């Protein structure tokens, strides 16, 4: 119900064209998923409390369908990885085009591209130990900051394929007839972090698209976010497998327990009918 409430609030507060570049409106997605989760848990909870075979079978069938859909999505994403990559590229390009149209979309893209600076560290080969420029930082705190740094810097990127993808946006377009003051620029989230920077320079990406790769790489991230995402997936296959297993096990347990309960209820009904028949028999 919380998801439904958040989705309804987001839908009512946003304009009709908000986040239109995404494949599915997140507000609508929250509402639909929230309603389905409520109905599914309602069937499982009430069915087990009231020992209702119909509700329990509905709960088991829905969980089975959800599990099979997740399994099919994973297999299809692996088999048709090129098409999935092309679809992701299309979504990112649409988001780039509508970057200035919606503040939430803009913040989402900036969050995915930018690199928060927690500490300057050197990752030692073969370990997760960081050397910090802060001698007062303790070992426990340093380890936590190091892990946070390595998580947040994974997607330090700019654009879909490269930083020049931002030319698809009407404000950043690099054509001669573009009157925008941000012509040939990229968002500030593409810029490399500056040590000890107190105020963010939002104009650091000015004119970067007019520079070649080597020159631009001194100021901004030049690698696209799609390659970064693919590399992250390849390097975290065990993590993703663990997450998938963690989602699958509760679903399988729910399916199994609901079917066991249905069989127990059926056996109890058969036993009651058997007792009633023999009690009515005068020779019993």
N, C-alpha and C positions, 0 to 999 in steps of 0.2 A: 504493500500500500504506500510505503514511503517512496518507492520508485515511481509509482503512478502519480503521486502528489508532486514530486519534483518535475516529472515530465509535463504535467498539466500546467504547472507554474511557468516552466520554461517556454512552453508553447504559447501561453497567453501573453507573456511579457515580451516575447520576440516578435519582430515583424514577419510578415508572410514569406519574405525572401531570405530570411536569416539562415545562414549555413546552407544555402541552396546548392552550393558547389559540391557538398558531400553526397555520397550515393544514397544515404538514408538520413532523414532529419533525426538527430539524436533525441529530441523531445518525443517524437512519435515512437522511436525505438524504445525509449524508457517506458512509455505508457503501455505499449503492446507487451513487452517482456514482463512488466509488473502485473498486468492483468492475467497473463498466462501462468505466471508463478503463483499468483493467488488462487486461481482455479485449480491448479495442480495440487498445491498443498492442502486446499480445502477438501478435495476428493480423498487424498491420503489420510488426512487427520480424521474427518468425519466418518470415512469408511472403516477405519480401524476402531474408532470408539463405538460406533453403532453396529459393527460387524456386518456392513452392507457389502455384499459381493459385487454389485454393479459398480459402486464407487471405487472399490479396491481394484477391480479389473480395469476400470478407466484410468486410474492412477498408474497401474503397471504398464498399460498400453502406451500412455503418453510418455512415461519415462523411457520405454523401449524405443519409441519414435525419436525422442530427443537424442538418445545415445547413438542410434543408427545415423541420424543426420550429422552429428558431430564426427562420427567415424568416416562417413562419406565425404564430408568437407575436408578432413585431414588428408584422406587418400587422393581426392581430386586435386587439392592444392599441391600435393607432392608430385603427382603424375603430370599435371598441366601447370607446372611451375612458371613456364614462360608466359602463358596466358594470364596467370595470377599476377606476375610481375608487370605485365602490360596494363592490367586493370588498376593496380596500385599507382602506376605512373600516370594513368589518366585521371585518377582522383586527385593526385598531388598537383597536376597541371591545372585542373579546374579550381583547386584551392588557391593556387598562385594567381589565377586570373581574378578571383574575387577577394583577394587579400585585403583590400581597403574597404570592401563593402560591409564587412561585419567585424565588430571588435572581438567577439569571442573566437571567430575563426583566425583572426590576426594573432591573438594571444596564443592560440593552439599551435600555429605554425612557428611562432617565435620560441615557444617552449621546446618544440622539437628540434630547432636548429641551434639555439644558443648553448653556450658552455659556461655554466656557473663556476666561478673561481672560489674554491674553498681553501686551497693551499697550493703552493708550488711544490711539486714532489717529483721524485725520480723513481719510477717503478723498477725495482731490481729484477734482473732476469730470473725467471723460474720461481718467483715468489710474489706475495701480495704485501710486501713490506715497503713503506714509503719513507723517504727522507724529507723532512719538513724544514722549512726555513724558520719555523717557530720553535725555539728550544724549550719553551715553557710547556709545549703540548705533551701531555702524557702519552704512554704507549697505548693504553686502552682507547683514549680519545683519538689518537692518531690513526689507529686501525679503522675505527668507524668512519673517520673523515676520508681515509684513503678509499675505502669501499664505496662511499657515497660519490667521491670524485670519479672513480672508474665507471660507476653506473651512469652518471650524468654526462660524462664526456663521450659516451659511446656514439651518440647521434650528432656529434659536432659536424654539421653539414650545411649545405646551402643549395636550395633548389631540388629538383627531382633527379636529373642526370648530372647537371653541373650548375654553377652559379649563373650562367647565362640564360637559364630557363626563366629567370625573372623578367626577361624581356617580353614575356607573354602578358605581363600585367601592363595596363594602359598607363600607369603612372611611372613605371620603371622602364618602359619601352625605350629602346636605344635608337629609334628612327630619327631622322633629321627634323621631321615636322612635328615632333612631340614637344609641346610647349611646357610640359611639367617640369617643376624645379627638381624633381627626383629622376630626371632622365638619365638612363644608363647606370642607375644606382641599384643597390640591393638593400634589404632591411638590415637594421643594426644587429639583429640576431645572427647574421652571417659573419660578423666581425670577430677576429681573434681577440681573446681577453687581454686587457692591459693590466699589468700588476699594479696593485695599490690604487686602483681607479675608484674615486669616491663618487663621481657622477658619470652616469652612462652617456656616452657620446652617440646620440641617435643618428648623426650624420656621418658616421665613420665609413659607411658603404657608398659614399658619394662617388659616382663615376667609375665604379669598379668594373662594370661590364665592358668599358672601353679599353681596359688593360688586358694583356695576354695572361695566360695561366700562371706563369712564373711570377710576374709582377703582382698579380692579384693575390697569390697565395701568401704574400708577405703581410697582407692586411686582413684578408677574409678566408673563410673556409671555401675551398673550390670544389671539393668532392660533393656529389649529389647524395641525397638522403636515401635513395633506393639502394645504392650499393652499400651504404652503411648499414641499412636494415638487413640486407641479405647476409652481410658479413657477421652481424650480430646473431642472426638466426643460426648460421653455421657453427659459430663458436659457442652457442648455448643450447645445443640440441638436447643434452641431458637435462638441463633445466626445463625446457619446454616439454620434454617427455614426462618429467616428474609432475609438472602442472597438469598435463593431459591425464596422467594416471590418477592424480588426486581428484580430478573432476569425474573420471569414469567409475572409480571404486564406489563412491556413495550412490551413484545411479544404479549400478549393478546390485549393490546390497539392498537398495530400496525395491528393485524389481523382484529380487529373490524373496525378501521378507513378505512382500505383499502377496506373492503367489503361495508361499507357505501358509499364510493366514487364510487365504481363500480356500485352500485345500482342507485346512482344519475346520473351517466353518461348514464346508460341504460334508465332511465326515460327521460333524456334530448333528447336522440336519438329518443325515441318513440314520444316525443312531436314534434320534428322537422319533422318526417315522417308524423305525423297526420296533421300538418299545410300544408305540401307540397301537400298532397292528397286533402285537401279541397280547397286549392287555385286553383288547377287544375279543380275542379268541377264547371261548369258554374252556377249551382244553389246555390253555396255557398255565 
